[in-house]
Amino acid sequence: MSLDQAQARDFARSYTEAWCNHDPAGVAEHYAPGGTIAINRGTPMEITEVARSFMNNFPDIELFMDDVVVKDDAIEFHWTFVGTNTGPGGTGKRVRISGFEEWTFGDDGLVAEALGHFDQAEYDRQLEHGTTESE
C-alpha cells in the first residue's frame, strides 16, 4: 500500500505522539502484527519491546518529527530524539540525536518493516558525556 504525502504526514504525526505519550502499545499500533524494526542494520526486533526499552531508559523521552519523505516503495520518517538517560543503570546524561526510519507498508496500511538509522558513535558519546547542543 502506498500513502500520499498528507497521509504519510498524518501517520508520522500519530506515531510521534505515541512516542511522546510514552505509550509502547500505541507505537506498536502503527505496525502490522509481526512488524519489525531493525536499528542500524541490527537484528529485526518487535517494535513494542524496542519502544519500551527506549522509554524505560529515557523516562523524559521526546521525539520530534523533522520530515517525512515519500518514496516509491517506502516512506522515510526523519526524527530528532531527546531524553535523559536516567533509567535503570543510566548515565544521567542528556542525549539529542537525529536519524530516520524507512517504513515499508503492508496492505493493511501499517508498517510491515522498518529500518532505523542514526549515528551510533555519536549516541554512545552522548550517553557518556551528554549532548553539546543547547535545548
MOPE-V215200 format. One record per residue. N is the residue number from 0. SS is DSSP state (2 for helix, 1 for strand, 0 for the rest). D_LAST is the distance of its C-alpha to the last C-alpha in Angstrom with 2 decimals. Layout:
((N;SS;D_LAST) (N;SS;D_LAST))
This chain:
((0;0;37.95) (1;0;35.88) (2;0;33.34) (3;0;32.86) (4;2;29.54) (5;2;29.28) (6;2;30.27) (7;2;27.84) (8;2;24.88) (9;2;26.13) (10;2;26.51) (11;2;23.02) (12;2;21.56) (13;2;23.68) (14;2;22.72) (15;2;18.96) (16;2;19.81) (17;2;21.88) (18;2;19.08) (19;2;16.77) (20;0;19.90) (21;0;20.36) (22;0;23.76) (23;2;25.23) (24;2;28.45) (25;2;26.75) (26;2;25.13) (27;2;28.63) (28;0;30.26) (29;0;28.94) (30;1;31.04) (31;1;34.82) (32;1;36.71) (33;1;36.56) (34;1;33.61) (35;1;31.59) (36;1;28.49) (37;1;28.75) (38;1;25.57) (39;0;25.86) (40;0;29.61) (41;0;30.07) (42;0;32.50) (43;0;32.12) (44;1;31.07) (45;1;31.32) (46;2;28.08) (47;2;28.25) (48;2;28.18) (49;2;25.33) (50;2;23.19) (51;2;24.41) (52;2;23.63) (53;2;19.95) (54;2;19.69) (55;2;21.60) (56;2;19.59) (57;0;16.17) (58;0;17.12) (59;0;13.73) (60;0;13.57) (61;1;12.01) (62;1;13.49) (63;1;12.98) (64;1;16.14) (65;1;15.76) (66;1;19.52) (67;1;22.93) (68;1;25.77) (69;1;29.32) (70;0;31.73) (71;0;35.40) (72;0;35.22) (73;0;31.61) (74;1;28.32) (75;1;25.08) (76;1;22.01) (77;1;18.90) (78;1;15.73) (79;1;12.24) (80;1;12.03) (81;1;9.31) (82;1;10.88) (83;1;12.23) (84;0;15.73) (85;0;17.69) (86;0;20.56) (87;0;24.05) (88;0;24.10) (89;0;20.33) (90;0;18.80) (91;0;16.19) (92;0;13.58) (93;1;10.19) (94;1;10.62) (95;1;9.05) (96;1;12.24) (97;1;13.98) (98;1;17.66) (99;1;20.43) (100;1;23.39) (101;1;26.85) (102;1;28.67) (103;1;32.45) (104;1;33.88) (105;0;37.13) (106;0;39.76) (107;0;38.32) (108;0;35.17) (109;0;32.98) (110;1;31.31) (111;1;34.08) (112;1;32.16) (113;1;28.63) (114;1;27.57) (115;1;23.97) (116;1;22.53) (117;1;19.55) (118;0;19.46) (119;2;20.85) (120;2;20.94) (121;2;17.24) (122;2;16.59) (123;2;19.15) (124;2;17.73) (125;2;14.31) (126;2;16.38) (127;2;18.17) (128;2;15.75) (129;0;12.17) (130;0;9.50) (131;0;9.52) (132;0;6.45) (133;0;3.77) (134;0;0.00))
